[in-house]
């Protein structure tokens, strides 16, 4: 293209954008001028759902304009919605409480749309003020007070249905009822930026200016989208990821290393550090073999190599992840020694594909027998179950706790980061950088959508063999249950169950000793003793120290920080230096009673006043279950 033609093109593009913006602004002005004014004569803007349904004033104000709205006026469209709370149900029966009490027709906040489908109503806490007082410590409304984007709004969504008693999912409101509704609640609670409240027509006089600016933005976005689509067409097509079988570790050529910190900055797990101007592998156990450090090295002095010795404790498995000690039993996830959620997802799918390809037709879906029994409802187990469903295998997932229990134990709002997040992942199990609430909600939605048979509170205690099949024994609240399976996948992780606090815990103190932190906000104004100083413990302490009025003490048996990510260690040192956190080193908790925790320190026994004790001291290995399954851990070599 000639220079003149290029110049004409550069001038023509802005002209086209300007013409598009002016035309759309003119259309917006005509729409605003012709807008029916009668809808604005009501007491405040009509709520968006009612506007979309074209609800007329007489539909609600049956006693005439300006008359109060009766609850019976709402049931004509919405049908009756009973209350799950006895006190509210009594008020509803007496007529003292009705639909308009909580759901105002005028000036109500817009519902929050969610990925699970439908939208979640946002109810202002002011609607509850006639009966409840958030300032009272014993008022149940305190459990419903929202924060952040939900300030002034209720986050209690179970007024009309609960997970154990959902409303029927039928008709035009099917997306608002049924089991998927409870996934939507979790997504709504985790929403970081819900839509602004009020009707879009509340500020009619600003509509023209807003529309014009919006159209200009759309025009600019259109150009960007065109350019992005061109790049996307030219980009290579994504390919499925290979499943790693061993973690490669960084190897640094000390003579060539520049000490530039590029590899240290690129590693998301603080595996590397620079000592005496040379990069060294400071935390090999934390390495996932991701390779970001190798790519960041400017002169190639850092490369990834397979370790000369295997993991200290590893299972004997072949390339298809099948046990060499017990054929028909597979492992996936952390048990293989390969970390990262992404790798666990890939390994789980790989096992399902191998089982589908190798299981003889006459052994499939036999009476009283499943094709694949999966132990553990984490990323590897869920991925295997999803792929098994696709391939037509009869599969059941047995979980000793709850679905994605390990991720649920993360602190509230924790970002689950499994880099590189832009790598292709051609599986159904959703995985992106997200909060733990969003990740759990997405996985729950997927399990329900695909009708995966996940049996919670099923703790596998033994895996026997009978007539060529595996018999999995699960302990449940109702007693022991056997599950017969042609193949078994162990996707239980290396941590096992949380390690219990080795101290005398008085009966009255048992409810105050916890082994996971799910929401630091519940510890506002409380005295908390945290036991442990690993990454999980330090992240919990950092979150607790931010809560108003909280007092945090840490007890650790070591002499100093011996492990953990550098960012967590630095944050802890700052909190201790500012006296926001008290750190007791070389100490051990020996007794917890109703008011105190007795801690043995180098200076003797110290009484620490506590409201809660949080023991984050790792987990018990899964060795007992592995032995019961006939699998052996061997030393790396």
Secondary structure, 3 states (H helix, E strand, C coil): CCHHHHHHHHHHHHHHHHHHHHHHHHHHHHHHHCCCHHHHHCCCCECHHHHHCCCCHHHHCCCCCCCCCCHHHHHHHHCCCCCCCHHHHHHHHHCCCCHHHHCCCECCCCCEECCCCCEECCCEHHHHCCCCCCCCCCCHHHHHECCHHHCCEECCCCCCCECCECCCCCHHHHHHCCCHHHHHHHHHHHCCCCCCCCCCCCCHHHHHHHHHHHHHHHHHHHHHHHHHHHHHHHCCCCCCCCCCCCCEEEEECCCCCCCCCHHHHHCCCCCEEEECCEEEECCHHHCCCCCHHHHHCCCCCEEEEECCCCCCCEECECCCCEECCCCCEEECHHHHCCCCHHHHHHHHHHHHHHHHHHCCHHHCCCCCCEEEEEECCCHHHHHHHHHHHHCCCCEEEECCCCCCHHHHCCCCCCEECCCCCCCCCCCCCCCCCEEHHHHHHHHHHHHHHCCCCEECCCEEEEEEEECCEEEEEEEECCEEEEEEEEEEEECCCCCCEECCCCCEECHHHHHHEECCCCCHHHHCCCEEEEECCCHHHHHHHHHHHCCCCCEEEEECCCCCCCCCCHHHHHHHHHHHHCCCEEEECCCEEEEECCCEEEEEECCEEEEEECCEEEECCCEECCHHHHHHCCCCEECCC
